[in-house]
Amino acid sequence: MSKKLFKLISSRSYEDFKSSDLTYIIKKGLFARLRGFAFTVFNLRHIPGFMLGPNVKHLLPRKTKVGKSVFFGGNSYIELFSSKPSSIGSNVTIREGAWIQCRSGLNEGAVKLKIEDGVYIGPGAVIGVGGEVIIGSNCSIGARLSISAEEHQISDGSYVSNKVERRGIKINKNCWLGNNVTVLDGVTIGENSVIGACSLVTKDIPENSVAFGVPAKVIKEIKTEN
């Protein structure tokens, strides 16, 4: 059972609980925890608090580092066969319907994916890891995130070729991305920044910024206390 779910349970009195609450706890937490435990046993790995939703296809090489209390939502495809070891930190939630891929067939593998501690990624995320993709600690990301860390190059007047450029993507710590945000290759989003829903991020966003639009532009600076 995840720490968040445990805290929710422990903060409520007996009178507050309904039968539907118990059903939710069992289906959302207990079964996912049992699936995660089975994964660690069959793969001879020690991943404390690992949780898997139903119908998750997970291709995690042994070199992939996975922290404590990680949750993969149901109906997700998560494949981390990268050239360098990928890693997922502790207390990371990747919600239902995620598609995360480091390799397509026998093509060259991606550099790596690094998700730091305390990251939340909403349902329906699509993360194509070509160049290195880093999502910093305590980022909160809404539904249907789209990340593409490579760009096809024109060859003989056509994009239909195997030539790609991989500059990578970095989302620094404490960022908040709304629903339906797309981040393209080569972009760095500075820490403590907010990206509005339905934005297309094509260029770097400075730290402590609010950005919005297609393409995303900085519309406000977030003032921080010294």
C-alpha positions in Angstrom: 0.0 0.0 0.0 1.4 3.4 -0.9 2.4 6.0 1.7 -0.2 8.5 0.4 -3.0 6.0 0.7 -1.8 5.0 4.2 -1.8 8.6 5.3 -5.3 9.1 3.9 -6.6 6.1 5.9 -4.8 7.0 9.1 -6.1 10.6 9.0 -9.8 9.6 8.9 -11.9 8.4 11.8 -13.9 5.1 11.7 -17.2 7.0 11.2 -15.9 8.7 8.1 -15.4 5.4 6.2 -18.0 4.0 3.7 -18.1 0.5 2.2 -17.0 2.1 -1.1 -13.9 3.4 0.6 -12.8 -0.1 1.5 -13.5 -1.3 -2.0 -11.4 1.5 -3.4 -8.5 0.8 -1.0 -8.4 -2.9 -1.9 -8.6 -2.4 -5.6 -6.4 0.6 -5.8 -3.8 -0.2 -3.2 -3.8 -3.9 -2.1 -4.0 -5.6 -5.5 -1.4 -3.2 -7.0 0.9 -3.9 -4.0 0.5 -7.7 -4.5 1.4 -7.3 -8.2 4.4 -5.3 -7.4 5.5 -7.8 -4.8 5.1 -10.7 -7.3 7.3 -8.7 -9.8 10.1 -8.3 -7.3 9.9 -12.0 -6.3 10.0 -13.4 -9.9 12.7 -11.0 -10.9 14.8 -11.5 -7.8 14.8 -7.7 -7.1 14.3 -5.7 -3.9 12.0 -2.8 -4.6 10.2 -1.8 -1.4 6.6 -0.6 -1.8 6.6 -1.3 -5.6 3.0 -1.2 -7.0 1.6 -2.2 -10.3 -1.9 -1.6 -11.7 -3.6 -4.2 -14.0 -2.4 -5.0 -17.5 1.0 -3.2 -17.1 3.7 -4.3 -19.5 7.0 -3.4 -17.9 10.4 -4.1 -19.5 12.9 -3.0 -16.8 16.4 -4.2 -17.3 18.2 -5.2 -14.1 20.5 -2.2 -14.5 17.4 0.1 -14.1 17.4 1.7 -10.7 14.0 1.9 -9.0 13.4 3.6 -5.7 10.9 3.0 -2.9 7.1 3.4 -3.2 6.9 3.6 -7.0 3.5 3.1 -8.7 2.8 2.2 -12.3 -0.8 2.7 -13.3 -2.9 0.1 -15.2 -2.7 -0.4 -18.9 0.7 1.2 -19.2 3.7 0.2 -21.3 7.0 1.1 -19.7 10.2 0.0 -21.5 13.6 1.2 -20.3 16.2 -0.6 -22.4 18.4 2.5 -22.7 22.1 2.8 -23.6 23.0 4.1 -20.1 21.2 2.9 -17.0 17.8 4.6 -16.5 16.4 5.4 -13.0 13.2 6.1 -11.3 13.4 7.7 -7.8 11.3 7.1 -4.7 7.7 8.1 -4.2 7.1 8.3 -8.0 3.6 7.9 -9.5 3.1 7.2 -13.2 -0.7 7.1 -13.7 -2.8 4.8 -15.9 -2.3 4.5 -19.7 1.4 5.7 -19.8 3.5 4.8 -22.8 7.3 5.2 -22.1 9.8 3.9 -24.6 13.6 3.9 -24.9 13.9 1.6 -27.9 12.0 0.7 -31.0 12.8 -2.8 -32.2 16.5 -3.2 -32.8 17.1 0.4 -33.5 19.7 2.3 -31.4 18.5 2.6 -27.8 17.8 5.9 -26.2 20.4 7.6 -23.9 18.5 7.2 -20.7 15.4 8.3 -18.6 15.9 9.8 -15.2 12.8 10.5 -13.0 13.8 11.9 -9.6 12.1 11.6 -6.2 8.5 12.7 -5.6 7.4 13.1 -9.2 3.8 12.7 -10.2 2.8 12.1 -13.9 -0.8 12.1 -14.8 -2.8 9.6 -17.0 -2.0 9.0 -20.6 1.6 10.2 -20.7 3.7 9.6 -23.8 7.4 9.8 -23.3 9.6 9.0 -26.2 13.2 8.8 -24.8 15.7 9.4 -27.5 18.2 11.8 -26.0 18.5 11.9 -22.2 15.2 12.8 -20.5 15.4 14.1 -17.0 12.4 15.0 -14.8 13.5 16.7 -11.6 12.3 16.0 -8.1 8.8 17.0 -6.9 7.5 17.9 -10.4 3.7 17.6 -10.8 2.6 16.8 -14.3 -1.0 16.7 -15.5 -2.7 14.2 -17.9 -1.6 13.5 -21.4 2.0 14.7 -21.2 3.9 14.3 -24.5 7.7 14.3 -24.6 9.7 13.6 -27.7 13.4 13.7 -27.2 14.5 13.3 -30.8 13.9 15.0 -34.1 14.0 13.5 -37.5 16.3 15.1 -40.0 15.6 15.9 -43.7 17.4 13.5 -46.0 17.0 13.8 -49.8 14.1 16.1 -49.3 12.2 13.8 -47.0 11.7 13.1 -43.3 11.4 9.4 -44.1 14.9 8.4 -43.1 16.7 6.9 -40.1 18.6 10.1 -39.4 17.6 11.7 -36.1 19.0 14.4 -33.8 18.9 13.7 -30.0 19.5 16.8 -27.9 17.5 15.6 -24.8 15.0 17.2 -22.5 15.3 18.4 -19.0 12.5 19.5 -16.7 14.1 20.8 -13.5 12.8 20.3 -10.0 9.6 21.7 -8.5 7.9 22.3 -11.9 4.2 22.1 -12.6 2.9 21.2 -16.0 -0.8 21.3 -16.8 -2.8 18.8 -18.9 -1.9 18.2 -22.5 1.5 19.8 -22.4 4.0 18.8 -25.2 7.7 19.3 -24.8 10.0 19.0 -27.8 13.6 17.9 -28.1 16.3 20.2 -26.9 14.2 22.0 -24.3 15.2 22.8 -20.7 12.5 24.0 -18.3 13.9 25.9 -15.3 13.1 24.9 -11.8 10.0 26.3 -10.0 8.3 27.0 -13.3 4.6 26.5 -14.4 3.6 25.5 -17.9 -0.1 26.1 -18.7 -2.4 23.4 -20.1 -2.3 22.7 -23.8 1.0 24.4 -24.3 3.7 23.4 -26.8 7.2 24.0 -25.4 9.7 24.5 -28.2 12.3 26.6 -26.5 13.9 26.8 -23.1 11.9 28.3 -20.2 13.8 30.2 -17.5 13.4 29.2 -13.9 10.6 30.8 -11.8 8.5 31.4 -14.9 4.8 30.9 -15.9 4.6 30.0 -19.6 1.7 29.3 -21.8 0.7 29.0 -25.4 1.5 27.5 -28.8 4.4 27.9 -28.8 4.8 28.5 -25.1 5.9 32.0 -24.1 6.7 33.4 -20.6 3.8 35.5 -19.4 4.8 36.0 -15.8 7.7 35.7 -13.5 7.3 33.9 -10.2 8.8 36.0 -7.4 10.6 34.0 -4.7 11.5 35.0 -1.2 15.2 35.5 -0.6 
